[in-house]
Amino acid sequence: MPSQFECFQDGCNFMVRADSDEEVVHLVQEHARFTHDISLDGDTIESEIEHV
Ligand SMILES: [Zn+2]
């Protein structure tokens, strides 16, 4: 069951889907750091992950 995450920052259309939560967390952390200059902890990201 793929894991999916949609960025919750205003005006951002970033969406990622991967086979595991760990992979999504890693990709989202990189996105947040490079695009928004923020660091998100894994728990915050995991709470927003949908399984689709
Ligand atoms: Zn974003």
mmCIF file of the protein (N, C-alpha, C, O) and its ligand, coordinates in Angstrom:
data_MODEL
# 
_entry.id   MODEL 
# 
loop_
_entity.id 
_entity.type 
_entity.pdbx_number_of_molecules 
1 polymer     1 
2 non-polymer 1 
# 
_entity_poly.entity_id                      1 
_entity_poly.type                           'polypeptide(L)' 
_entity_poly.nstd_linkage                   no 
_entity_poly.nstd_monomer                   no 
_entity_poly.pdbx_seq_one_letter_code       MPSQFECFQDGCNFMVRADSDEEVVHLVQEHARFTHDISLDGDTIESEIEHV 
_entity_poly.pdbx_seq_one_letter_code_can   MPSQFECFQDGCNFMVRADSDEEVVHLVQEHARFTHDISLDGDTIESEIEHV 
_entity_poly.pdbx_strand_id                 A 
# 
loop_
_entity_poly_seq.entity_id 
_entity_poly_seq.num 
_entity_poly_seq.mon_id 
_entity_poly_seq.hetero 
1 1  MET n 
1 2  PRO n 
1 3  SER n 
1 4  GLN n 
1 5  PHE n 
1 6  GLU n 
1 7  CYS n 
1 8  PHE n 
1 9  GLN n 
1 10 ASP n 
1 11 GLY n 
1 12 CYS n 
1 13 ASN n 
1 14 PHE n 
1 15 MET n 
1 16 VAL n 
1 17 ARG n 
1 18 ALA n 
1 19 ASP n 
1 20 SER n 
1 21 ASP n 
1 22 GLU n 
1 23 GLU n 
1 24 VAL n 
1 25 VAL n 
1 26 HIS n 
1 27 LEU n 
1 28 VAL n 
1 29 GLN n 
1 30 GLU n 
1 31 HIS n 
1 32 ALA n 
1 33 ARG n 
1 34 PHE n 
1 35 THR n 
1 36 HIS n 
1 37 ASP n 
1 38 ILE n 
1 39 SER n 
1 40 LEU n 
1 41 ASP n 
1 42 GLY n 
1 43 ASP n 
1 44 THR n 
1 45 ILE n 
1 46 GLU n 
1 47 SER n 
1 48 GLU n 
1 49 ILE n 
1 50 GLU n 
1 51 HIS n 
1 52 VAL n 
# 
loop_
_struct_asym.id 
_struct_asym.entity_id 
A 1 
B 2 
# 
loop_
_chem_comp.id 
_chem_comp.type 
_chem_comp.mon_nstd_flag 
ALA 'L-peptide linking' y 
ARG 'L-peptide linking' y 
ASN 'L-peptide linking' y 
ASP 'L-peptide linking' y 
CYS 'L-peptide linking' y 
GLN 'L-peptide linking' y 
GLU 'L-peptide linking' y 
GLY 'peptide linking'   y 
HIS 'L-peptide linking' y 
ILE 'L-peptide linking' y 
LEU 'L-peptide linking' y 
MET 'L-peptide linking' y 
PHE 'L-peptide linking' y 
PRO 'L-peptide linking' y 
SER 'L-peptide linking' y 
THR 'L-peptide linking' y 
VAL 'L-peptide linking' y 
ZN  non-polymer         . 
# 
_pdbx_entity_nonpoly.entity_id   2 
_pdbx_entity_nonpoly.name        ? 
_pdbx_entity_nonpoly.comp_id     ZN 
# 
_pdbx_nonpoly_scheme.asym_id         B 
_pdbx_nonpoly_scheme.entity_id       2 
_pdbx_nonpoly_scheme.mon_id          ZN 
_pdbx_nonpoly_scheme.ndb_seq_num     1 
_pdbx_nonpoly_scheme.pdb_seq_num     101 
_pdbx_nonpoly_scheme.auth_seq_num    101 
_pdbx_nonpoly_scheme.pdb_mon_id      ZN 
_pdbx_nonpoly_scheme.auth_mon_id     ZN 
_pdbx_nonpoly_scheme.pdb_strand_id   A 
_pdbx_nonpoly_scheme.pdb_ins_code    . 
# 
loop_
_atom_site.group_PDB 
_atom_site.id 
_atom_site.type_symbol 
_atom_site.label_atom_id 
_atom_site.label_alt_id 
_atom_site.label_comp_id 
_atom_site.label_asym_id 
_atom_site.label_entity_id 
_atom_site.label_seq_id 
_atom_site.pdbx_PDB_ins_code 
_atom_site.Cartn_x 
_atom_site.Cartn_y 
_atom_site.Cartn_z 
_atom_site.occupancy 
_atom_site.B_iso_or_equiv 
_atom_site.pdbx_formal_charge 
_atom_site.auth_seq_id 
_atom_site.auth_comp_id 
_atom_site.auth_asym_id 
_atom_site.auth_atom_id 
_atom_site.pdbx_PDB_model_num 
ATOM   1   N  N  . MET A 1 1  ? 0.850  -1.197 0.000  1.00 0.00 ? 1   MET A N  1 
ATOM   2   C  CA . MET A 1 1  ? 0.000  0.000  0.000  1.00 0.00 ? 1   MET A CA 1 
ATOM   3   C  C  . MET A 1 1  ? 0.886  1.246  0.000  1.00 0.00 ? 1   MET A C  1 
ATOM   4   O  O  . MET A 1 1  ? 1.594  1.493  0.976  1.00 0.00 ? 1   MET A O  1 
ATOM   5   N  N  . PRO A 1 2  ? 0.859  2.035  -1.078 1.00 0.00 ? 2   PRO A N  1 
ATOM   6   C  CA . PRO A 1 2  ? 1.744  3.206  -1.153 1.00 0.00 ? 2   PRO A CA 1 
ATOM   7   C  C  . PRO A 1 2  ? 1.407  4.251  -0.094 1.00 0.00 ? 2   PRO A C  1 
ATOM   8   O  O  . PRO A 1 2  ? 0.257  4.394  0.320  1.00 0.00 ? 2   PRO A O  1 
ATOM   9   N  N  . SER A 1 3  ? 2.425  4.966  0.325  1.00 0.00 ? 3   SER A N  1 
ATOM   10  C  CA . SER A 1 3  ? 2.269  6.088  1.240  1.00 0.00 ? 3   SER A CA 1 
ATOM   11  C  C  . SER A 1 3  ? 2.328  7.378  0.448  1.00 0.00 ? 3   SER A C  1 
ATOM   12  O  O  . SER A 1 3  ? 3.164  7.531  -0.443 1.00 0.00 ? 3   SER A O  1 
ATOM   13  N  N  . GLN A 1 4  ? 1.447  8.301  0.772  1.00 0.00 ? 4   GLN A N  1 
ATOM   14  C  CA . GLN A 1 4  ? 1.371  9.554  0.022  1.00 0.00 ? 4   GLN A CA 1 
ATOM   15  C  C  . GLN A 1 4  ? 1.357  10.733 0.983  1.00 0.00 ? 4   GLN A C  1 
ATOM   16  O  O  . GLN A 1 4  ? 0.788  10.671 2.073  1.00 0.00 ? 4   GLN A O  1 
ATOM   17  N  N  . PHE A 1 5  ? 1.994  11.795 0.551  1.00 0.00 ? 5   PHE A N  1 
ATOM   18  C  CA . PHE A 1 5  ? 2.041  13.011 1.376  1.00 0.00 ? 5   PHE A CA 1 
ATOM   19  C  C  . PHE A 1 5  ? 1.867  14.211 0.473  1.00 0.00 ? 5   PHE A C  1 
ATOM   20  O  O  . PHE A 1 5  ? 2.492  14.309 -0.583 1.00 0.00 ? 5   PHE A O  1 
ATOM   21  N  N  . GLU A 1 6  ? 1.006  15.129 0.899  1.00 0.00 ? 6   GLU A N  1 
ATOM   22  C  CA . GLU A 1 6  ? 0.842  16.402 0.198  1.00 0.00 ? 6   GLU A CA 1 
ATOM   23  C  C  . GLU A 1 6  ? 1.340  17.511 1.096  1.00 0.00 ? 6   GLU A C  1 
ATOM   24  O  O  . GLU A 1 6  ? 0.955  17.605 2.262  1.00 0.00 ? 6   GLU A O  1 
ATOM   25  N  N  . CYS A 1 7  ? 2.203  18.356 0.543  1.00 0.00 ? 7   CYS A N  1 
ATOM   26  C  CA . CYS A 1 7  ? 2.766  19.455 1.317  1.00 0.00 ? 7   CYS A CA 1 
ATOM   27  C  C  . CYS A 1 7  ? 1.659  20.401 1.774  1.00 0.00 ? 7   CYS A C  1 
ATOM   28  O  O  . CYS A 1 7  ? 0.760  20.742 1.006  1.00 0.00 ? 7   CYS A O  1 
ATOM   29  N  N  . PHE A 1 8  ? 1.740  20.819 3.040  1.00 0.00 ? 8   PHE A N  1 
ATOM   30  C  CA . PHE A 1 8  ? 0.692  21.669 3.613  1.00 0.00 ? 8   PHE A CA 1 
ATOM   31  C  C  . PHE A 1 8  ? 1.092  23.136 3.662  1.00 0.00 ? 8   PHE A C  1 
ATOM   32  O  O  . PHE A 1 8  ? 0.390  23.954 4.257  1.00 0.00 ? 8   PHE A O  1 
ATOM   33  N  N  . GLN A 1 9  ? 2.221  23.474 3.036  1.00 0.00 ? 9   GLN A N  1 
ATOM   34  C  CA . GLN A 1 9  ? 2.615  24.875 2.997  1.00 0.00 ? 9   GLN A CA 1 
ATOM   35  C  C  . GLN A 1 9  ? 1.761  25.624 1.967  1.00 0.00 ? 9   GLN A C  1 
ATOM   36  O  O  . GLN A 1 9  ? 1.435  25.085 0.909  1.00 0.00 ? 9   GLN A O  1 
ATOM   37  N  N  . ASP A 1 10 ? 1.403  26.873 2.289  1.00 0.00 ? 10  ASP A N  1 
ATOM   38  C  CA . ASP A 1 10 ? 0.582  27.679 1.374  1.00 0.00 ? 10  ASP A CA 1 
ATOM   39  C  C  . ASP A 1 10 ? 1.218  27.788 0.002  1.00 0.00 ? 10  ASP A C  1 
ATOM   40  O  O  . ASP A 1 10 ? 2.406  28.090 -0.116 1.00 0.00 ? 10  ASP A O  1 
ATOM   41  N  N  . GLY A 1 11 ? 0.435  27.544 -1.029 1.00 0.00 ? 11  GLY A N  1 
ATOM   42  C  CA . GLY A 1 11 ? 0.893  27.757 -2.390 1.00 0.00 ? 11  GLY A CA 1 
ATOM   43  C  C  . GLY A 1 11 ? 1.818  26.689 -2.925 1.00 0.00 ? 11  GLY A C  1 
ATOM   44  O  O  . GLY A 1 11 ? 2.361  26.840 -4.019 1.00 0.00 ? 11  GLY A O  1 
ATOM   45  N  N  . CYS A 1 12 ? 2.014  25.610 -2.181 1.00 0.00 ? 12  CYS A N  1 
ATOM   46  C  CA . CYS A 1 12 ? 2.915  24.553 -2.622 1.00 0.00 ? 12  CYS A CA 1 
ATOM   47  C  C  . CYS A 1 12 ? 2.103  23.359 -3.100 1.00 0.00 ? 12  CYS A C  1 
ATOM   48  O  O  . CYS A 1 12 ? 1.198  22.893 -2.407 1.00 0.00 ? 12  CYS A O  1 
ATOM   49  N  N  . ASN A 1 13 ? 2.431  22.872 -4.282 1.00 0.00 ? 13  ASN A N  1 
ATOM   50  C  CA . ASN A 1 13 ? 1.711  21.741 -4.857 1.00 0.00 ? 13  ASN A CA 1 
ATOM   51  C  C  . ASN A 1 13 ? 2.484  20.428 -4.761 1.00 0.00 ? 13  ASN A C  1 
ATOM   52  O  O  . ASN A 1 13 ? 2.128  19.435 -5.395 1.00 0.00 ? 13  ASN A O  1 
ATOM   53  N  N  . PHE A 1 14 ? 3.535  20.440 -3.963 1.00 0.00 ? 14  PHE A N  1 
ATOM   54  C  CA . PHE A 1 14 ? 4.369  19.246 -3.844 1.00 0.00 ? 14  PHE A CA 1 
ATOM   55  C  C  . PHE A 1 14 ? 3.568  18.060 -3.313 1.00 0.00 ? 14  PHE A C  1 
ATOM   56  O  O  . PHE A 1 14 ? 2.846  18.165 -2.321 1.00 0.00 ? 14  PHE A O  1 
ATOM   57  N  N  . MET A 1 15 ? 3.717  16.941 -3.995 1.00 0.00 ? 15  MET A N  1 
ATOM   58  C  CA . MET A 1 15 ? 3.093  15.705 -3.532 1.00 0.00 ? 15  MET A CA 1 
ATOM   59  C  C  . MET A 1 15 ? 4.051  14.570 -3.824 1.00 0.00 ? 15  MET A C  1 
ATOM   60  O  O  . MET A 1 15 ? 4.682  14.535 -4.880 1.00 0.00 ? 15  MET A O  1 
ATOM   61  N  N  . VAL A 1 16 ? 4.159  13.640 -2.888 1.00 0.00 ? 16  VAL A N  1 
ATOM   62  C  CA . VAL A 1 16 ? 5.076  12.533 -3.080 1.00 0.00 ? 16  VAL A CA 1 
ATOM   63  C  C  . VAL A 1 16 ? 4.374  11.233 -2.707 1.00 0.00 ? 16  VAL A C  1 
ATOM   64  O  O  . VAL A 1 16 ? 3.564  11.182 -1.781 1.00 0.00 ? 16  VAL A O  1 
ATOM   65  N  N  . ARG A 1 17 ? 4.705  10.200 -3.444 1.00 0.00 ? 17  ARG A N  1 
ATOM   66  C  CA . ARG A 1 17 ? 4.151  8.881  -3.135 1.00 0.00 ? 17  ARG A CA 1 
ATOM   67  C  C  . ARG A 1 17 ? 5.293  7.877  -3.212 1.00 0.00 ? 17  ARG A C  1 
ATOM   68  O  O  . ARG A 1 17 ? 6.098  7.916  -4.143 1.00 0.00 ? 17  ARG A O  1 
ATOM   69  N  N  . ALA A 1 18 ? 5.362  6.989  -2.247 1.00 0.00 ? 18  ALA A N  1 
ATOM   70  C  CA . ALA A 1 18 ? 6.416  5.981  -2.235 1.00 0.00 ? 18  ALA A CA 1 
ATOM   71  C  C  . ALA A 1 18 ? 5.882  4.716  -1.573 1.00 0.00 ? 18  ALA A C  1 
ATOM   72  O  O  . ALA A 1 18 ? 4.763  4.678  -1.061 1.00 0.00 ? 18  ALA A O  1 
ATOM   73  N  N  . ASP A 1 19 ? 6.719  3.686  -1.600 1.00 0.00 ? 19  ASP A N  1 
ATOM   74  C  CA . ASP A 1 19 ? 6.265  2.386  -1.098 1.00 0.00 ? 19  ASP A CA 1 
ATOM   75  C  C  . ASP A 1 19 ? 6.294  2.276  0.421  1.00 0.00 ? 19  ASP A C  1 
ATOM   76  O  O  . ASP A 1 19 ? 5.660  1.389  0.992  1.00 0.00 ? 19  ASP A O  1 
ATOM   77  N  N  . SER A 1 20 ? 7.023  3.171  1.075  1.00 0.00 ? 20  SER A N  1 
ATOM   78  C  CA . SER A 1 20 ? 7.121  3.059  2.528  1.00 0.00 ? 20  SER A CA 1 
ATOM   79  C  C  . SER A 1 20 ? 7.060  4.438  3.174  1.00 0.00 ? 20  SER A C  1 
ATOM   80  O  O  . SER A 1 20 ? 7.413  5.442  2.556  1.00 0.00 ? 20  SER A O  1 
ATOM   81  N  N  . ASP A 1 21 ? 6.609  4.473  4.422  1.00 0.00 ? 21  ASP A N  1 
ATOM   82  C  CA . ASP A 1 21 ? 6.589  5.719  5.170  1.00 0.00 ? 21  ASP A CA 1 
ATOM   83  C  C  . ASP A 1 21 ? 7.990  6.314  5.284  1.00 0.00 ? 21  ASP A C  1 
ATOM   84  O  O  . ASP A 1 21 ? 8.177  7.526  5.174  1.00 0.00 ? 21  ASP A O  1 
ATOM   85  N  N  . GLU A 1 22 ? 8.972  5.436  5.506  1.00 0.00 ? 22  GLU A N  1 
ATOM   86  C  CA . GLU A 1 22 ? 10.336 5.924  5.697  1.00 0.00 ? 22  GLU A CA 1 
ATOM   87  C  C  . GLU A 1 22 ? 10.822 6.698  4.477  1.00 0.00 ? 22  GLU A C  1 
ATOM   88  O  O  . GLU A 1 22 ? 11.487 7.726  4.600  1.00 0.00 ? 22  GLU A O  1 
ATOM   89  N  N  . GLU A 1 23 ? 10.479 6.187  3.298  1.00 0.00 ? 23  GLU A N  1 
ATOM   90  C  CA . GLU A 1 23 ? 10.919 6.840  2.075  1.00 0.00 ? 23  GLU A CA 1 
ATOM   91  C  C  . GLU A 1 23 ? 10.213 8.193  1.917  1.00 0.00 ? 23  GLU A C  1 
ATOM   92  O  O  . GLU A 1 23 ? 10.832 9.188  1.539  1.00 0.00 ? 23  GLU A O  1 
ATOM   93  N  N  . VAL A 1 24 ? 8.933  8.210  2.206  1.00 0.00 ? 24  VAL A N  1 
ATOM   94  C  CA . VAL A 1 24 ? 8.182  9.466  2.118  1.00 0.00 ? 24  VAL A CA 1 
ATOM   95  C  C  . VAL A 1 24 ? 8.748  10.496 3.094  1.00 0.00 ? 24  VAL A C  1 
ATOM   96  O  O  . VAL A 1 24 ? 8.948  11.656 2.734  1.00 0.00 ? 24  VAL A O  1 
ATOM   97  N  N  . VAL A 1 25 ? 8.999  10.072 4.316  1.00 0.00 ? 25  VAL A N  1 
ATOM   98  C  CA . VAL A 1 25 ? 9.543  10.986 5.324  1.00 0.00 ? 25  VAL A CA 1 
ATOM   99  C  C  . VAL A 1 25 ? 10.853 11.588 4.825  1.00 0.00 ? 25  VAL A C  1 
ATOM   100 O  O  . VAL A 1 25 ? 11.076 12.793 4.939  1.00 0.00 ? 25  VAL A O  1 
ATOM   101 N  N  . HIS A 1 26 ? 11.706 10.747 4.280  1.00 0.00 ? 26  HIS A N  1 
ATOM   102 C  CA . HIS A 1 26 ? 13.001 11.225 3.787  1.00 0.00 ? 26  HIS A CA 1 
ATOM   103 C  C  . HIS A 1 26 ? 12.823 12.247 2.661  1.00 0.00 ? 26  HIS A C  1 
ATOM   104 O  O  . HIS A 1 26 ? 13.471 13.294 2.660  1.00 0.00 ? 26  HIS A O  1 
ATOM   105 N  N  . LEU A 1 27 ? 11.956 11.942 1.716  1.00 0.00 ? 27  LEU A N  1 
ATOM   106 C  CA . LEU A 1 27 ? 11.752 12.840 0.577  1.00 0.00 ? 27  LEU A CA 1 
ATOM   107 C  C  . LEU A 1 27 ? 11.112 14.157 1.023  1.00 0.00 ? 27  LEU A C  1 
ATOM   108 O  O  . LEU A 1 27 ? 11.466 15.225 0.525  1.00 0.00 ? 27  LEU A O  1 
ATOM   109 N  N  . VAL A 1 28 ? 10.172 14.073 1.962  1.00 0.00 ? 28  VAL A N  1 
ATOM   110 C  CA . VAL A 1 28 ? 9.499  15.280 2.435  1.00 0.00 ? 28  VAL A CA 1 
ATOM   111 C  C  . VAL A 1 28 ? 10.458 16.158 3.229  1.00 0.00 ? 28  VAL A C  1 
ATOM   112 O  O  . VAL A 1 28 ? 10.417 17.383 3.120  1.00 0.00 ? 28  VAL A O  1 
ATOM   113 N  N  . GLN A 1 29 ? 11.320 15.534 4.028  1.00 0.00 ? 29  GLN A N  1 
ATOM   114 C  CA . GLN A 1 29 ? 12.291 16.325 4.777  1.00 0.00 ? 29  GLN A CA 1 
ATOM   115 C  C  . GLN A 1 29 ? 13.221 17.081 3.832  1.00 0.00 ? 29  GLN A C  1 
ATOM   116 O  O  . GLN A 1 29 ? 13.546 18.242 4.082  1.00 0.00 ? 29  GLN A O  1 
ATOM   117 N  N  . GLU A 1 30 ? 13.647 16.439 2.758  1.00 0.00 ? 30  GLU A N  1 
ATOM   118 C  CA . GLU A 1 30 ? 14.494 17.126 1.783  1.00 0.00 ? 30  GLU A CA 1 
ATOM   119 C  C  . GLU A 1 30 ? 13.726 18.253 1.106  1.00 0.00 ? 30  GLU A C  1 
ATOM   120 O  O  . GLU A 1 30 ? 14.255 19.351 0.931  1.00 0.00 ? 30  GLU A O  1 
ATOM   121 N  N  . HIS A 1 31 ? 12.479 17.985 0.724  1.00 0.00 ? 31  HIS A N  1 
ATOM   122 C  CA . HIS A 1 31 ? 11.642 19.010 0.099  1.00 0.00 ? 31  HIS A CA 1 
ATOM   123 C  C  . HIS A 1 31 ? 11.482 20.215 1.030  1.00 0.00 ? 31  HIS A C  1 
ATOM   124 O  O  . HIS A 1 31 ? 11.654 21.359 0.609  1.00 0.00 ? 31  HIS A O  1 
ATOM   125 N  N  . ALA A 1 32 ? 11.158 19.953 2.278  1.00 0.00 ? 32  ALA A N  1 
ATOM   126 C  CA . ALA A 1 32 ? 10.921 21.033 3.237  1.00 0.00 ? 32  ALA A CA 1 
ATOM   127 C  C  . ALA A 1 32 ? 12.186 21.862 3.439  1.00 0.00 ? 32  ALA A C  1 
ATOM   128 O  O  . ALA A 1 32 ? 12.131 23.087 3.543  1.00 0.00 ? 32  ALA A O  1 
ATOM   129 N  N  . ARG A 1 33 ? 13.309 21.185 3.493  1.00 0.00 ? 33  ARG A N  1 
ATOM   130 C  CA . ARG A 1 33 ? 14.571 21.887 3.743  1.00 0.00 ? 33  ARG A CA 1 
ATOM   131 C  C  . ARG A 1 33 ? 14.952 22.747 2.535  1.00 0.00 ? 33  ARG A C  1 
ATOM   132 O  O  . ARG A 1 33 ? 15.305 23.916 2.689  1.00 0.00 ? 33  ARG A O  1 
ATOM   133 N  N  . PHE A 1 34 ? 14.879 22.170 1.349  1.00 0.00 ? 34  PHE A N  1 
ATOM   134 C  CA . PHE A 1 34 ? 15.352 22.890 0.172  1.00 0.00 ? 34  PHE A CA 1 
ATOM   135 C  C  . PHE A 1 34 ? 14.343 23.904 -0.332 1.00 0.00 ? 34  PHE A C  1 
ATOM   136 O  O  . PHE A 1 34 ? 14.736 24.961 -0.825 1.00 0.00 ? 34  PHE A O  1 
ATOM   137 N  N  . THR A 1 35 ? 13.050 23.614 -0.223 1.00 0.00 ? 35  THR A N  1 
ATOM   138 C  CA . THR A 1 35 ? 12.031 24.476 -0.809 1.00 0.00 ? 35  THR A CA 1 
ATOM   139 C  C  . THR A 1 35 ? 11.529 25.512 0.186  1.00 0.00 ? 35  THR A C  1 
ATOM   140 O  O  . THR A 1 35 ? 11.289 26.663 -0.178 1.00 0.00 ? 35  THR A O  1 
ATOM   141 N  N  . HIS A 1 36 ? 11.372 25.112 1.422  1.00 0.00 ? 36  HIS A N  1 
ATOM   142 C  CA . HIS A 1 36 ? 10.755 26.008 2.409  1.00 0.00 ? 36  HIS A CA 1 
ATOM   143 C  C  . HIS A 1 36 ? 11.732 26.451 3.495  1.00 0.00 ? 36  HIS A C  1 
ATOM   144 O  O  . HIS A 1 36 ? 11.392 27.287 4.333  1.00 0.00 ? 36  HIS A O  1 
ATOM   145 N  N  . ASP A 1 37 ? 12.934 25.898 3.482  1.00 0.00 ? 37  ASP A N  1 
ATOM   146 C  CA . ASP A 1 37 ? 13.938 26.218 4.486  1.00 0.00 ? 37  ASP A CA 1 
ATOM   147 C  C  . ASP A 1 37 ? 13.428 25.956 5.906  1.00 0.00 ? 37  ASP A C  1 
ATOM   148 O  O  . ASP A 1 37 ? 13.681 26.735 6.825  1.00 0.00 ? 37  ASP A O  1 
ATOM   149 N  N  . ILE A 1 38 ? 12.722 24.870 6.061  1.00 0.00 ? 38  ILE A N  1 
ATOM   150 C  CA . ILE A 1 38 ? 12.267 24.443 7.382  1.00 0.00 ? 38  ILE A CA 1 
ATOM   151 C  C  . ILE A 1 38 ? 12.651 22.985 7.571  1.00 0.00 ? 38  ILE A C  1 
ATOM   152 O  O  . ILE A 1 38 ? 12.861 22.255 6.602  1.00 0.00 ? 38  ILE A O  1 
ATOM   153 N  N  . SER A 1 39 ? 12.739 22.571 8.824  1.00 0.00 ? 39  SER A N  1 
ATOM   154 C  CA . SER A 1 39 ? 12.976 21.154 9.079  1.00 0.00 ? 39  SER A CA 1 
ATOM   155 C  C  . SER A 1 39 ? 11.737 20.581 9.770  1.00 0.00 ? 39  SER A C  1 
ATOM   156 O  O  . SER A 1 39 ? 11.232 21.132 10.748 1.00 0.00 ? 39  SER A O  1 
ATOM   157 N  N  . LEU A 1 40 ? 11.272 19.473 9.235  1.00 0.00 ? 40  LEU A N  1 
ATOM   158 C  CA . LEU A 1 40 ? 10.118 18.791 9.798  1.00 0.00 ? 40  LEU A CA 1 
ATOM   159 C  C  . LEU A 1 40 ? 10.592 17.511 10.476 1.00 0.00 ? 40  LEU A C  1 
ATOM   160 O  O  . LEU A 1 40 ? 11.450 16.800 9.951  1.00 0.00 ? 40  LEU A O  1 
ATOM   161 N  N  . ASP A 1 41 ? 10.029 17.225 11.644 1.00 0.00 ? 41  ASP A N  1 
ATOM   162 C  CA . ASP A 1 41 ? 10.421 15.950 12.243 1.00 0.00 ? 41  ASP A CA 1 
ATOM   163 C  C  . ASP A 1 41 ? 9.548  14.817 11.685 1.00 0.00 ? 41  ASP A C  1 
ATOM   164 O  O  . ASP A 1 41 ? 8.451  15.031 11.169 1.00 0.00 ? 41  ASP A O  1 
ATOM   165 N  N  . GLY A 1 42 ? 10.084 13.623 11.813 1.00 0.00 ? 42  GLY A N  1 
ATOM   166 C  CA . GLY A 1 42 ? 9.439  12.461 11.210 1.00 0.00 ? 42  GLY A CA 1 
ATOM   167 C  C  . GLY A 1 42 ? 8.017  12.239 11.695 1.00 0.00 ? 42  GLY A C  1 
ATOM   168 O  O  . GLY A 1 42 ? 7.150  11.840 10.917 1.00 0.00 ? 42  GLY A O  1 
ATOM   169 N  N  . ASP A 1 43 ? 7.767  12.495 12.977 1.00 0.00 ? 43  ASP A N  1 
ATOM   170 C  CA . ASP A 1 43 ? 6.428  12.280 13.525 1.00 0.00 ? 43  ASP A CA 1 
ATOM   171 C  C  . ASP A 1 43 ? 5.412  13.203 12.876 1.00 0.00 ? 43  ASP A C  1 
ATOM   172 O  O  . ASP A 1 43 ? 4.284  12.798 12.594 1.00 0.00 ? 43  ASP A O  1 
ATOM   173 N  N  . THR A 1 44 ? 5.816  14.449 12.639 1.00 0.00 ? 44  THR A N  1 
ATOM   174 C  CA . THR A 1 44 ? 4.920  15.417 11.998 1.00 0.00 ? 44  THR A CA 1 
ATOM   175 C  C  . THR A 1 44 ? 4.550  14.938 10.599 1.00 0.00 ? 44  THR A C  1 
ATOM   176 O  O  . THR A 1 44 ? 3.388  14.995 10.196 1.00 0.00 ? 44  THR A O  1 
ATOM   177 N  N  . ILE A 1 45 ? 5.545  14.470 9.872  1.00 0.00 ? 45  ILE A N  1 
ATOM   178 C  CA . ILE A 1 45 ? 5.300  14.002 8.510  1.00 0.00 ? 45  ILE A CA 1 
ATOM   179 C  C  . ILE A 1 45 ? 4.438  12.739 8.538  1.00 0.00 ? 45  ILE A C  1 
ATOM   180 O  O  . ILE A 1 45 ? 3.481  12.619 7.774  1.00 0.00 ? 45  ILE A O  1 
ATOM   181 N  N  . GLU A 1 46 ? 4.773  11.821 9.400  1.00 0.00 ? 46  GLU A N  1 
ATOM   182 C  CA . GLU A 1 46 ? 4.019  10.553 9.442  1.00 0.00 ? 46  GLU A CA 1 
ATOM   183 C  C  . GLU A 1 46 ? 2.551  10.784 9.775  1.00 0.00 ? 46  GLU A C  1 
ATOM   184 O  O  . GLU A 1 46 ? 1.682  10.061 9.290  1.00 0.00 ? 46  GLU A O  1 
ATOM   185 N  N  . SER A 1 47 ? 2.272  11.794 10.606 1.00 0.00 ? 47  SER A N  1 
ATOM   186 C  CA . SER A 1 47 ? 0.876  12.058 10.962 1.00 0.00 ? 47  SER A CA 1 
ATOM   187 C  C  . SER A 1 47 ? 0.075  12.578 9.780  1.00 0.00 ? 47  SER A C  1 
ATOM   188 O  O  . SER A 1 47 ? -1.155 12.540 9.796  1.00 0.00 ? 47  SER A O  1 
ATOM   189 N  N  . GLU A 1 48 ? 0.777  13.071 8.740  1.00 0.00 ? 48  GLU A N  1 
ATOM   190 C  CA . GLU A 1 48 ? 0.113  13.606 7.556  1.00 0.00 ? 48  GLU A CA 1 
ATOM   191 C  C  . GLU A 1 48 ? 0.108  12.620 6.389  1.00 0.00 ? 48  GLU A C  1 
ATOM   192 O  O  . GLU A 1 48 ? -0.496 12.889 5.350  1.00 0.00 ? 48  GLU A O  1 
ATOM   193 N  N  . ILE A 1 49 ? 0.766  11.503 6.555  1.00 0.00 ? 49  ILE A N  1 
ATOM   194 C  CA . ILE A 1 49 ? 0.843  10.526 5.463  1.00 0.00 ? 49  ILE A CA 1 
ATOM   195 C  C  . ILE A 1 49 ? -0.504 9.815  5.296  1.00 0.00 ? 49  ILE A C  1 
ATOM   196 O  O  . ILE A 1 49 ? -1.138 9.389  6.261  1.00 0.00 ? 49  ILE A O  1 
ATOM   197 N  N  . GLU A 1 50 ? -0.902 9.710  4.048  1.00 0.00 ? 50  GLU A N  1 
ATOM   198 C  CA . GLU A 1 50 ? -2.094 8.925  3.723  1.00 0.00 ? 50  GLU A CA 1 
ATOM   199 C  C  . GLU A 1 50 ? -1.654 7.637  3.048  1.00 0.00 ? 50  GLU A C  1 
ATOM   200 O  O  . GLU A 1 50 ? -0.672 7.623  2.306  1.00 0.00 ? 50  GLU A O  1 
ATOM   201 N  N  . HIS A 1 51 ? -2.370 6.569  3.300  1.00 0.00 ? 51  HIS A N  1 
ATOM   202 C  CA . HIS A 1 51 ? -2.092 5.302  2.623  1.00 0.00 ? 51  HIS A CA 1 
ATOM   203 C  C  . HIS A 1 51 ? -3.155 5.090  1.557  1.00 0.00 ? 51  HIS A C  1 
ATOM   204 O  O  . HIS A 1 51 ? -4.341 4.935  1.851  1.00 0.00 ? 51  HIS A O  1 
ATOM   205 N  N  . VAL A 1 52 ? -2.701 5.089  0.326  1.00 0.00 ? 52  VAL A N  1 
ATOM   206 C  CA . VAL A 1 52 ? -3.642 5.108  -0.797 1.00 0.00 ? 52  VAL A CA 1 
ATOM   207 C  C  . VAL A 1 52 ? -3.564 3.839  -1.626 1.00 0.00 ? 52  VAL A C  1 
ATOM   208 O  O  . VAL A 1 52 ? -4.292 3.698  -2.608 1.00 0.00 ? 52  VAL A O  1 
HETATM 209 ZN ZN . ZN  B 2 .  ? 6.149  22.246 -0.108 1.00 0.00 2 101 ZN  A ZN 1 
# 
